[in-house]
Amino acid sequence: MNSIETVSERIKQTSIIAILRGDFSVEDTIRLGEALMAGTVRVMEVTLNSPSALNALPQLRKHFGDEMLVGAGTVRDV
């Protein structure tokens, strides 16, 4: 998924974005993503004020590939 239009369409299609906020391990975050996928949720945001977010985001992307749109939230700076 590489264009803004594609991302926008994916969000419109699903009508729901799961927002993960809290002190989850990378493994817990992946398990939560798997549960979301089982429930047909295909868009997930991990807030950057969560302690493991920067470690979890690339692992989520690797684990789910194009099956789930994974993004960062609560981004305050570059």
ZADO-1210 file (C-alpha; in nm, 4 decimals, padded with zeros to 6 digits):
<atoms>
<atom x="00.0000" y="00.0000" z="00.0000" code="MET" pos="1"/>
<atom x="00.1789" y="00.3087" z="-00.1137" code="ASN" pos="2"/>
<atom x="-00.0536" y="00.5918" z="-00.2109" code="SER" pos="3"/>
<atom x="-00.2624" y="00.8244" z="00.0011" code="ILE" pos="4"/>
<atom x="-00.5648" y="00.7422" z="-00.2147" code="GLU" pos="5"/>
<atom x="-00.5250" y="00.3706" z="-00.1489" code="THR" pos="6"/>
<atom x="-00.4928" y="00.4257" z="00.2258" code="VAL" pos="7"/>
<atom x="-00.7950" y="00.6549" z="00.2254" code="SER" pos="8"/>
<atom x="-01.0019" y="00.4012" z="00.0333" code="GLU" pos="9"/>
<atom x="-00.9007" y="00.1209" z="00.2690" code="ARG" pos="10"/>
<atom x="-01.0134" y="00.3247" z="00.5693" code="ILE" pos="11"/>
<atom x="-01.3431" y="00.4127" z="00.3984" code="LYS" pos="12"/>
<atom x="-01.4072" y="00.0466" z="00.3150" code="GLN" pos="13"/>
<atom x="-01.3561" y="-00.0771" z="00.6696" code="THR" pos="14"/>
<atom x="-01.5382" y="00.2082" z="00.8462" code="SER" pos="15"/>
<atom x="-01.3461" y="00.1305" z="01.1653" code="ILE" pos="16"/>
<atom x="-00.9970" y="00.1953" z="01.2960" code="ILE" pos="17"/>
<atom x="-00.8804" y="00.0078" z="01.6035" code="ALA" pos="18"/>
<atom x="-00.6648" y="00.2332" z="01.8211" code="ILE" pos="19"/>
<atom x="-00.4194" y="00.0592" z="02.0512" code="LEU" pos="20"/>
<atom x="-00.3123" y="00.2778" z="02.3387" code="ARG" pos="21"/>
<atom x="-00.1402" y="00.1465" z="02.6453" code="GLY" pos="22"/>
<atom x="00.1538" y="-00.0461" z="02.7794" code="ASP" pos="23"/>
<atom x="00.1474" y="-00.3553" z="02.5567" code="PHE" pos="24"/>
<atom x="00.4461" y="-00.5677" z="02.4678" code="SER" pos="25"/>
<atom x="00.5248" y="-00.6204" z="02.1002" code="VAL" pos="26"/>
<atom x="00.3961" y="-00.9772" z="02.1342" code="GLU" pos="27"/>
<atom x="00.0707" y="-00.8558" z="02.2935" code="ASP" pos="28"/>
<atom x="00.0267" y="-00.6024" z="02.0144" code="THR" pos="29"/>
<atom x="00.0641" y="-00.8747" z="01.7519" code="ILE" pos="30"/>
<atom x="-00.1869" y="-01.0932" z="01.9378" code="ARG" pos="31"/>
<atom x="-00.4293" y="-00.8001" z="01.9503" code="LEU" pos="32"/>
<atom x="-00.3798" y="-00.7529" z="01.5761" code="GLY" pos="33"/>
<atom x="-00.4568" y="-01.1195" z="01.5169" code="GLU" pos="34"/>
<atom x="-00.7760" y="-01.0873" z="01.7207" code="ALA" pos="35"/>
<atom x="-00.8742" y="-00.7810" z="01.5193" code="LEU" pos="36"/>
<atom x="-00.8124" y="-00.9693" z="01.1949" code="MET" pos="37"/>
<atom x="-01.0291" y="-01.2570" z="01.3201" code="ALA" pos="38"/>
<atom x="-01.3040" y="-01.0016" z="01.3767" code="GLY" pos="39"/>
<atom x="-01.2523" y="-00.8545" z="01.0260" code="THR" pos="40"/>
<atom x="-01.0912" y="-00.5283" z="01.1445" code="VAL" pos="41"/>
<atom x="-00.8198" y="-00.4416" z="00.8918" code="ARG" pos="42"/>
<atom x="-00.6998" y="-00.0980" z="01.0077" code="VAL" pos="43"/>
<atom x="-00.4991" y="-00.0470" z="01.3265" code="MET" pos="44"/>
<atom x="-00.3357" y="00.2580" z="01.4808" code="GLU" pos="45"/>
<atom x="-00.0734" y="00.2287" z="01.7532" code="VAL" pos="46"/>
<atom x="-00.0342" y="00.5495" z="01.9492" code="THR" pos="47"/>
<atom x="00.3221" y="00.6694" z="01.9874" code="LEU" pos="48"/>
<atom x="00.2660" y="00.7533" z="02.3522" code="ASN" pos="49"/>
<atom x="00.2522" y="00.3759" z="02.4102" code="SER" pos="50"/>
<atom x="00.5907" y="00.2581" z="02.5419" code="PRO" pos="51"/>
<atom x="00.6508" y="-00.0193" z="02.2869" code="SER" pos="52"/>
<atom x="00.5005" y="00.1567" z="01.9834" code="ALA" pos="53"/>
<atom x="00.8250" y="00.2214" z="01.7957" code="LEU" pos="54"/>
<atom x="00.9248" y="-00.1421" z="01.8346" code="ASN" pos="55"/>
<atom x="00.5766" y="-00.2761" z="01.7597" code="ALA" pos="56"/>
<atom x="00.5050" y="-00.0856" z="01.4378" code="LEU" pos="57"/>
<atom x="00.7683" y="-00.2531" z="01.2163" code="PRO" pos="58"/>
<atom x="00.6888" y="-00.5926" z="01.3691" code="GLN" pos="59"/>
<atom x="00.3179" y="-00.5462" z="01.2964" code="LEU" pos="60"/>
<atom x="00.3958" y="-00.4477" z="00.9382" code="ARG" pos="61"/>
<atom x="00.6194" y="-00.7520" z="00.8974" code="LYS" pos="62"/>
<atom x="00.3656" y="-00.9855" z="01.0558" code="HIS" pos="63"/>
<atom x="00.0533" y="-00.8646" z="00.8719" code="PHE" pos="64"/>
<atom x="00.1971" y="-00.7288" z="00.5469" code="GLY" pos="65"/>
<atom x="-00.0774" y="-00.5858" z="00.3279" code="ASP" pos="66"/>
<atom x="-00.3502" y="-00.7753" z="00.5145" code="GLU" pos="67"/>
<atom x="-00.3778" y="-00.4983" z="00.7737" code="MET" pos="68"/>
<atom x="-00.3198" y="-00.1263" z="00.7398" code="LEU" pos="69"/>
<atom x="-00.1011" y="-00.0289" z="01.0370" code="VAL" pos="70"/>
<atom x="-00.0266" y="00.3295" z="01.1300" code="GLY" pos="71"/>
<atom x="00.1044" y="00.5511" z="01.4053" code="ALA" pos="72"/>
<atom x="-00.1070" y="00.7901" z="01.6071" code="GLY" pos="73"/>
<atom x="-00.0370" y="01.0679" z="01.8539" code="THR" pos="74"/>
<atom x="00.2588" y="01.1723" z="01.6408" code="VAL" pos="75"/>
<atom x="00.3927" y="01.4992" z="01.7810" code="ARG" pos="76"/>
<atom x="00.7190" y="01.5453" z="01.5914" code="ASP" pos="77"/>
<atom x="00.9269" y="01.4049" z="01.3096" code="VAL" pos="78"/>
</atoms>
